[in-house]
Structure formats: structure tokens, C-alpha cells
Amino acid sequence: VPNAAAYLFEYTDAPPTEETKWSSLTGTSREITIRGLRSNVRIYGRIKAVGRKGQEANSEILSRVVQ
């Protein structure tokens, strides 16, 4: 996202619902490596870009199986 000041990476290993408790990591790069995930488990994730003035842009929820 142009001019993003930070990114919030959220993930869970349960299908997301309104009550989902997301684990999160922050960073200033649009890429991150999440270590310590269990193999052969489907992970759901989303990213939030945060601007310098507090603006936010959210991604869609994606899912992948950990290798």
C-alpha cells in the first residue's frame, strides 16, 4: 500500500468467525515470515496497512496449508 507506515499481520488456524481470536505480528515491511506454525495445518490470515495519520486498509482473508 503506498505510504503505509506499518502493517499488522493477523493469523489463526481455526476458520474465522466474528469471535475468532487472531494472533498478530507488526512490521514496517509488506512481507513477513511467520515461524513455528504446525505442518499440514490450514492457516487463515489477513493484513492491515496503517497510514501515518491512522488510516487503515484491510485485505481479504486468505488461507494456505503450511508446508
N, C-alpha and C positions, 0 to 999 in steps of 0.2 A: 504494500500500500504506500503510495507516495507520501512523504513527510510523516510517516509513523514514528513516534518516539519510542514505543515499546510494543511488545507482543505478549499476550497471555495464551499459553498453550494448555488446554484442558483435555483430560482423557479419562476413560473409565472402561472396565471390562464387562460391564452389565449393559444391556440395551437401555438407552436413555429414556427417561420419563421425566415428568415435572419434578419428582422428588430425588432425582439422581444426585449423588454426591460425587462431584468431579475432583480428580487430583489435578493440580495445576503447577506449571512452571512459568517463569517470566524470562524474557530476554529482549535484547535490542536488535537481534537478527531475525529475519523471517524464517530461518531454519533452525531446527534443534534436534538433537539425538536424545531419545529417552532410553535410558539403560535400566536393566533389571526387570524387564517385562517377561512374563512366562511364555515359552514357546507354544505354538499351536493354539493360542487363545485369541479370539476376536477382540480387538480394541476399537473403541469409538472415540473420535477426537474432534475438536473444533479449535479455531484460533480467533482471537480478538485482537485487532490492531487498535492501538490507543494513540491519539494525536497529542500534540503539545498543549492544546487548550482543552483536553478532556474528551474530544470527540472519540467515538468508537465505531468500528466496523466489524461485524461478525461473519465468520464463514459458515457454510453449511456443515452439518455433522457428517463426517466421513468414517468409514470403517475399513479395517485391514486386519488380516491374520498375521500375528507375529511369527517370524521365521525362526 
